[in-house]
Amino acid sequence: MSDNLDDFRTEIAAWIADNLPAELKGIPRDENTICWGGRNWQFASDAQKQWLERCHARGLTCPRWPTEYGGGGLSRAQEKIFREEMLKAEAPSPLESFGIWMLGPALLKFGTDEQKAAHLPDITAGKIRWCQGYSEPGAGSDLANVQTRAEDMGDHWLINGQKIWTSYADKADKIFALVRTDRDAPKHLGISFMLIDMETPGVTTKPIRLISGASPFCETFFDNVKVPKEGAIVGEQNRGWDVAKYLLTHEREMIGGGGGGLMSGSTLSDMIGTMDPAATADPVLRAEAMELEVDAMAFALTMERYKDMAESGAGVGNASAMLKYYGTELNKRRHEIIMSAKGSDALDWGHGAAAPWLRTKANSIEGGTSEVMLDIISKRVLELPSK
């Protein structure tokens, strides 16, 4: 495609128009329409499968990744245009994956050439579905307190321990996990970032049912799990905290990114305008909606600024805590306004675990609670003195 951005926009818009199956245009984003991929993935329709295959062939499941791993090799500006044209065309994401959002960036920075070649192409093609093994019953916000241990047995690691709140662990093919490889080292040291196949004997999962009656979350158990050493650890042994911190910046940006709901292509005032006029006649409610919409636009521009900084090599670092905090709190405000307008109808239990109002509460907890984000901001961004 052309390096000229105007020409690129024309070309990518035409490609989307020519390749997007008509039945996928404008479909709502929910558990029934998202394509996660993986060994056992069952496509919702032939159109969903066709859309994934077409986008993958063009490198558009991971637009920014290098072409040798199945990515599109696009620039930051080109990717932005691609996302904009996808919204205009009401095209669904061809593939969503923790491999794309989290593991992939970590492998691109810390992985060996062999690890990149072994895992990245399968992620871009949607062949392998990954889950994240970070939190434990005694290590949530205090993540460095992980106790799942990996013992060196010569040619393999022996893993024992438990993870919790492991999203979609029961459906994932592999897990990237933090494990303690040196129990005598200080808390933030002695941790390694390890890749484990979920089909390995001794790995079991147990879904955690939420108030909605369903849940993406699981408990994950490791009972004498043997992991071959070759290619298992990403980065240096006992320096997994470095990888974990880098990955968390991507996770927090991803979680905070939907803050204003702008990813859906519809504004809050648009949504309220389609509701019962009697429920939205309150001028205070409408004023709150417009105030939030302005804040959402400002936040979207701030996100773009930080992405440009990351592209220039400056990185985002601890500022990801600020983006995560503001984005998730903004999203909670958004759905609180919707609930004020729609009342009990806004609970939308029909979505089950994906009920939007329920997810906004989870967003302010997962990836680090809002309180933890404020602590990071005060210490690492504003450099305020400790008590």
C-alpha positions in Angstrom: 0.0 0.0 0.0 1.0 3.6 -0.6 3.2 5.5 1.9 1.2 8.6 1.1 -1.4 8.8 3.8 -4.2 10.2 1.6 -3.6 7.5 -0.9 -3.4 4.9 1.9 -6.8 6.0 3.3 -8.4 5.6 -0.2 -6.8 2.2 -0.7 -7.6 0.8 2.8 -11.2 2.1 2.6 -11.7 0.4 -0.8 -10.1 -2.8 0.5 -12.5 -2.9 3.5 -15.5 -2.2 1.3 -14.5 -5.0 -1.1 -13.7 -7.6 1.6 -16.0 -7.1 4.5 -18.8 -9.7 4.3 -22.1 -7.8 4.2 -23.7 -9.7 7.1 -20.9 -8.5 9.4 -21.5 -4.8 8.8 -22.8 -3.1 11.9 -23.1 -6.2 14.1 -23.0 -5.4 17.8 -19.8 -6.3 19.7 -20.6 -9.0 22.2 -19.6 -12.5 23.2 -21.5 -13.9 20.2 -19.7 -11.8 17.6 -16.1 -11.5 18.9 -13.6 -13.7 17.2 -11.0 -15.0 19.7 -9.4 -17.8 17.6 -7.5 -20.7 19.0 -7.2 -24.5 18.5 -10.8 -25.1 19.5 -12.4 -22.0 18.2 -15.8 -22.4 16.6 -16.6 -19.6 14.2 -20.0 -18.0 14.6 -20.5 -18.0 10.8 -18.7 -18.6 7.6 -18.5 -14.8 7.2 -16.6 -14.5 10.5 -14.1 -17.1 9.3 -13.8 -15.4 5.9 -13.2 -12.0 7.4 -10.4 -13.3 9.7 -8.7 -15.1 6.8 -8.9 -12.1 4.5 -7.6 -9.7 7.2 -4.8 -12.1 8.2 -3.7 -12.5 4.6 -3.3 -8.7 4.4 -1.6 -8.5 7.8 -4.4 -6.6 9.3 -5.1 -8.7 12.4 -1.9 -7.0 13.8 -1.4 -4.0 11.6 1.8 -2.7 13.3 3.6 -6.0 13.7 6.5 -6.9 11.4 5.4 -8.7 8.2 7.7 -11.6 8.8 5.4 -12.6 11.7 2.1 -12.1 9.8 1.7 -8.4 10.7 0.9 -5.6 8.3 4.1 -3.6 8.9 2.1 -0.4 9.0 3.3 2.9 10.5 1.5 4.4 13.5 -0.2 6.9 11.2 -1.4 4.2 8.8 -2.7 2.1 11.6 -4.7 5.0 12.9 -6.2 5.5 9.5 -7.0 1.8 9.3 -8.9 2.0 12.6 -10.8 5.1 11.5 -11.9 3.5 8.3 -12.9 0.3 10.1 -15.2 2.4 12.3 -16.6 4.3 9.3 -17.4 1.0 7.6 -18.9 -0.5 10.8 -16.5 -3.4 10.4 -15.9 -5.7 13.4 -12.4 -6.5 14.6 -11.3 -9.7 12.7 -9.5 -11.0 15.8 -9.2 -10.2 19.5 -6.6 -11.8 21.6 -4.5 -11.4 24.8 -1.7 -12.5 22.5 -2.2 -9.4 20.4 -2.8 -7.0 23.2 -0.2 -8.2 25.7 2.0 -11.2 25.0 2.9 -10.0 21.4 4.4 -6.7 22.5 6.4 -8.4 25.3 7.8 -11.0 22.8 8.7 -8.3 20.3 10.7 -6.5 23.0 12.1 -9.3 25.1 11.7 -12.5 23.1 14.5 -14.4 21.3 14.2 -14.7 17.5 13.2 -18.4 18.0 10.4 -17.4 20.4 9.1 -14.8 18.1 9.1 -17.2 15.1 7.4 -19.9 17.2 4.6 -17.8 18.7 3.9 -14.6 16.8 2.7 -16.1 13.5 0.2 -18.3 15.3 -1.1 -15.2 17.2 -1.7 -13.2 14.0 -3.4 -16.1 12.3 -5.7 -16.7 15.3 -4.4 -20.3 15.7 -3.4 -20.0 19.3 -5.4 -18.4 22.1 -3.4 -17.1 25.1 -4.5 -16.2 28.7 -2.7 -14.3 31.4 -1.5 -15.9 34.6 -0.6 -13.0 36.9 -3.0 -12.7 39.9 -3.0 -15.2 42.7 -5.2 -15.5 45.9 -2.4 -13.7 47.8 -1.0 -11.6 44.9 -3.5 -9.2 43.3 -2.5 -5.5 43.4 0.6 -6.7 45.2 1.6 -8.7 42.2 5.2 -9.1 43.1 4.0 -11.4 45.9 3.4 -14.3 43.5 4.0 -17.7 45.0 3.5 -20.1 42.1 6.9 -21.7 42.0 9.0 -23.3 39.3 11.6 -25.8 40.4 14.6 -26.5 38.2 14.6 -30.2 37.4 17.4 -30.2 34.9 15.8 -30.5 31.5 12.4 -29.1 32.7 10.7 -26.8 35.2 8.2 -28.3 37.7 5.4 -25.9 38.3 3.1 -25.8 41.4 0.7 -23.2 42.4 -2.5 -21.3 41.6 -3.6 -18.4 39.6 -7.0 -16.6 40.0 -9.2 -14.3 37.8 -7.5 -15.9 34.8 -9.8 -14.6 32.0 -10.9 -17.3 29.6 -8.4 -19.9 31.0 -10.9 -22.6 30.3 -10.9 -21.7 26.6 -7.2 -20.8 26.1 -4.5 -22.9 24.5 -1.5 -21.5 26.3 -0.8 -19.2 29.3 1.9 -16.6 29.9 2.5 -16.7 33.7 4.6 -15.2 36.4 6.3 -17.9 38.4 8.9 -17.7 41.2 12.1 -19.4 40.1 14.2 -18.2 43.1 12.4 -18.3 46.5 15.3 -16.8 48.4 15.5 -13.6 46.3 13.9 -10.3 47.3 10.2 -10.0 46.3 10.5 -8.3 43.0 13.4 -10.5 42.0 13.4 -14.3 41.6 10.3 -14.1 39.3 10.4 -15.4 35.7 8.0 -14.8 32.9 7.1 -18.3 31.5 5.1 -19.7 28.6 3.0 -22.9 29.4 0.8 -25.0 27.3 -2.6 -25.4 28.9 -2.8 -29.0 27.7 0.2 -30.0 29.8 -0.8 -32.7 32.4 -1.4 -31.1 35.7 -2.9 -27.8 34.4 -6.6 -27.5 35.4 -9.1 -24.7 35.4 -12.3 -23.9 37.4 -14.7 -21.2 36.2 -15.7 -18.5 38.7 -19.4 -17.8 38.3 -20.3 -14.1 38.9 -23.6 -12.4 39.9 -24.6 -12.3 36.2 -24.7 -16.1 36.1 -21.7 -16.4 33.8 -18.1 -15.3 33.8 -14.9 -15.1 31.8 -12.9 -15.7 34.9 -11.3 -18.9 36.1 -9.1 -20.3 38.8 -6.0 -22.0 37.3 -4.1 -24.8 39.1 -0.7 -26.2 38.4 0.0 -29.5 40.0 3.5 -30.9 39.2 3.3 -29.5 35.7 6.4 -30.3 33.7 7.5 -27.5 31.3 10.4 -28.1 28.9 13.1 -25.5 29.5 13.7 -24.7 25.8 11.9 -21.4 25.0 9.9 -21.4 28.2 11.2 -18.2 29.8 10.9 -14.9 28.1 13.6 -12.4 29.0 16.1 -13.3 31.6 15.5 -15.9 34.3 14.6 -14.3 37.6 14.0 -10.9 35.8 10.4 -11.6 34.8 9.3 -8.5 36.7 10.9 -6.4 33.9 8.7 -8.2 31.3 5.7 -8.0 33.6 5.9 -4.3 34.0 6.3 -3.7 30.3 3.3 -5.9 29.6 1.2 -4.1 32.2 1.7 -0.8 30.4 0.1 -2.4 27.3 -2.7 -4.0 29.4 -3.5 -0.7 31.2 -3.6 1.2 27.9 -5.9 -1.4 26.4 -8.2 -1.4 29.4 -8.3 2.4 29.7 -8.6 2.9 25.9 -12.4 2.4 25.8 -12.9 5.1 28.4 -15.3 7.3 26.5 -17.0 4.5 24.6 -15.7 6.1 21.4 -14.5 2.8 20.2 -18.1 1.9 19.3 -18.3 4.8 16.9 -21.4 6.3 18.7 -21.4 9.1 21.1 -23.2 9.2 24.4 -25.6 11.9 23.2 -26.4 9.7 20.2 -27.3 6.9 22.5 -29.4 9.0 24.8 -31.1 10.6 21.8 -32.5 7.2 20.8 -34.0 6.5 24.2 -37.5 7.3 25.5 -37.8 11.1 25.4 -39.6 11.1 28.8 -36.5 9.4 30.3 -34.1 11.9 28.9 -35.9 15.1 29.3 -34.0 16.0 32.5 -31.7 18.9 31.5 -29.2 17.9 34.3 -28.8 14.5 32.8 -28.3 15.8 29.3 -25.7 18.3 30.6 -23.9 15.5 32.3 -23.9 13.5 29.1 -22.4 16.4 27.1 -19.8 17.1 29.8 -18.7 13.4 29.6 -18.6 13.5 25.8 -16.2 16.5 25.9 -14.1 14.7 28.5 -14.1 11.5 26.4 -12.9 13.5 23.3 -10.1 15.1 25.4 -9.1 11.7 26.7 -9.1 10.2 23.2 -6.7 12.9 22.1 -4.5 12.3 25.1 -4.3 8.6 24.2 -3.2 9.6 20.7 -0.5 11.9 22.1 0.9 9.1 24.3 0.8 6.6 21.4 2.8 9.1 19.3 5.3 9.4 22.2 5.6 5.6 22.3 6.2 5.5 18.6 9.0 8.0 18.9 10.8 5.8 21.4 9.9 7.8 24.5 7.6 5.1 25.7 4.6 5.5 28.0 6.0 3.9 31.2 4.2 4.9 34.4 1.9 7.3 32.6 0.0 4.1 31.6 -1.4 4.2 35.2 -2.8 7.6 34.5 -4.4 6.5 31.2 -5.8 3.4 32.8 -7.3 5.3 35.8 -8.9 8.1 33.8 -10.2 5.8 31.0 -11.9 3.3 33.3 -13.4 6.0 35.6 -14.7 7.8 32.5 -16.3 4.6 31.3 -18.0 4.1 34.7 -19.4 7.6 34.4 -20.7 6.9 31.0 -22.7 3.8 32.0 -23.9 5.5 35.2 -25.5 8.2 33.0 -27.0 5.5 30.7 -28.5 3.8 33.8 -29.9 7.1 35.0 -31.6 7.5 31.7 -32.8 3.9 31.2 -33.3 2.7 34.7 -33.4 -1.0 35.3 -33.4 -1.7 31.6 -29.8 -0.6 31.5 -28.8 -3.6 33.6 -29.0 -5.6 30.4 -28.6 -9.0 32.0 -29.1 -10.6 28.6 -25.4 -9.9 27.9 -24.4 -12.1 30.8 -20.8 -11.6 31.7 -20.5 -9.0 29.0 -23.1 -6.7 30.4 -21.5 -3.3 29.8 -22.3 -1.8 33.2 -20.8 -4.8 34.9 -17.7 -4.7 32.8 -17.0 -1.0 33.7 -16.7 -2.0 37.4 -14.4 -4.8 36.5 -12.3 -2.5 34.4 -11.5 -0.3 37.4 -10.1 -3.4 39.2 -8.4 -5.5 36.6 -4.9 -4.5 35.6 -4.5 -2.7 38.9 -7.3 -1.1 40.9 -8.0 2.7 40.6 -6.6 3.1 44.1 -3.3 1.4 43.1 -3.2 3.5 39.9 -3.5 6.7 42.0 -0.7 5.5 44.2 1.6 4.9 41.1 0.6 8.3 39.7 1.5 10.1 43.0 4.8 8.3 43.4 6.1 7.7 39.9 4.5 10.4 37.8 4.0 13.4 40.2 6.9 12.2 42.4 5.1 13.3 45.6 6.8 12.4 48.9 5.7 9.3 50.7 4.1 9.6 54.1 
